[in-house]
Amino acid sequence: MKHHLRSAFTLIELLVVIAIIAILAAILFPVFAQAKAAAKSVATVSGIRQVATAGILYYDNNDDVIHPHEYYDGKAKPVIDAGYYWYLKPYVKSKELLFDNARGVSVDTTDAGFLWSKAVTISLNRNGWSSWETLNTFVRTYRVAGAQEDPAKRAAYIITARPTALSTGYGFTSDEAACPVTVNPTTVANTRLQRAYLAATFHREAIITAFGDAHAGRVPNGQVLIYNKTVAEGERCAGYNHPQFIPPNINHSYWGTWYDATK
């Protein structure tokens, strides 16, 4: 009888231990997952800060002009067809810095023509930081860094993503990125309207950003994104229905403007 009671108590104790382990696992596993995600965000912040610092070194050596978003030279051998990395390669020693740490390097970076650099996941703010265009004629001019208003508030580089294709992050249109569509992410709108929104899902709904003065950090979605339920709403938010494609309501201090040389 005592033997059976002892066996029963042993079984109960074992079940109690298993239950405690299960409870601890349920509590700790999400904590570990969050810690892992936070570590990847920290690594991406470090990488994007170094990219932004390279951008400053570039314009310091090029009459204060911010580098273009892409490069193409059909005469070079081999032909060079590259993203912004072509300009920063003297200052960025590790190609991995151009990719979001949460997703890793998704392309072959050994291409001598730098074609891979058009698929990076740390993207240049083409129209709000690197360049601007004249109203109506849409002539592109690259910006003078010293002429920019509030560079510490202006996104120079951010993380980007697309659900069904490579990021094509060499340059994005900031007005569109500011106006994501939150439903049906496989529509054509994912290319234009969801780059920032989808990338933020890898970093607890925050956009990893390097600003014009090269400081970097996490920017919560709610501070800089305007959510839309349909593509039509997103395009209206981005200024498509305005006679001159000007979006009136986005956070211009963060995204900049495509039509002003200083803002």
C-alpha positions, 0 to 999 in steps of 0.5 A: 500500500505504501509503495503504491502511495509513494508511486502515486505521489511521485507521479503527481510530483512529476506532473506538477514539475511538467506543468511548472515547466510548461507555464515557464516556457509559455511565459519565457518563449515570447520574452526570448522571441521579443529579445531576439527581435529587439537584438535584430532591430539594434543591429539594423539601427547600427547598420543604417547609422553607418550607411547614413554616415557614409552618405555624409562622407560622400557629400563632404567630398562632393561639394555638399551634394547628396548622392543619387539614388541610382547609377547607370553607365552603359559604356563601362565594361562591364556595364554598371547598373547599380543603386546608391551603393555605387556612390558609397562603396568607398565609405561602406566596407561591408555590403551587409550593412545595406540589408535589414538584419531581421531578414539578412542578405537576400541576394548575391552581392558578388555581382561586379556590376552592383546590380544586386544593390538595387535589391537592398532592404535599407533604402534611400529616401529618393524624393525627400532627401536625395533629390527633388523635382520641379513642379509640372516639369518634374526635372530632378536635381540632387539636393545640397545637404547644407540647405536642408531644413531640419535634417535631424527630423528628415528620414534619409534611409529607412528599411523597406520590404515587399511581400512577393518580390525583392525590395528594389530599395535603391530609391523609394517615393516617400509620399507613397511610402507614407500612405500604406494600404493595410489590406490585400498586400499582394496587390500592385500597391505593395510596390509603391504604398507598402514598402515602409509599412511591411518592413516595420512588421519585422521590427514591432511596428516601427520603421528603422530610420537614419536621419539626415544628421546620421542619428538613427533609431526606431520610429513607431508607425503611428508617428509617420504613416497614414493607414488606408483601407483601399488602393484608391484611398492610399493614392489619394493620400499620396497626392495622386488626385492633386493637380500637381501630385502634392500630398497635403497631410503626410508628415513632411518633416519626416518624409520631406517633399519631392517638390522643394529643394530644402524641405 
